[in-house]
Amino acid sequence: MPESNVDHSLSAVTGTLLVALALGGSAWAGGGGGETAVTCDDGTRLSVDHAADGHTVTVIFEGEEIVLRRARAASGARYASNGHEYWEKGETSLWTFPGRAVTLCRPADGGKNP
């Protein structure tokens, strides 16, 4: 392969990796599946398990498993069902539970549960 084609191919691969890192650089497990420990400003602690397909999350809150489906969002990843809402963007998320004020949350200790 001529050197110019090798350089072009290497640049394309490098660009693709940089985009993947930028998209996956968040502390959230996102569409890749996995569980994230979350602490909120009001003291709430959650465990958020992202389905591998990115269509649902299971939030464990006060011992209750709440399955939320992906919902339309102008920005970030939003999941909702029956008055519950979990909306993540960047390094923060918002947790809404019926009868309580919305609270700001962040991954706890790097986010991953053991």
Secondary structure, 3 states (H helix, E strand, C coil): CCHHHHHHHHHHHHHHHHHHHHHHCCCCCHHHCEEEEEEECCCCEEEEEECCCCCEEEEEECCEEEEEEEECCCCCEEEEECCEEEEEECCEEEEECCCCCCEEEEEEEEEECC
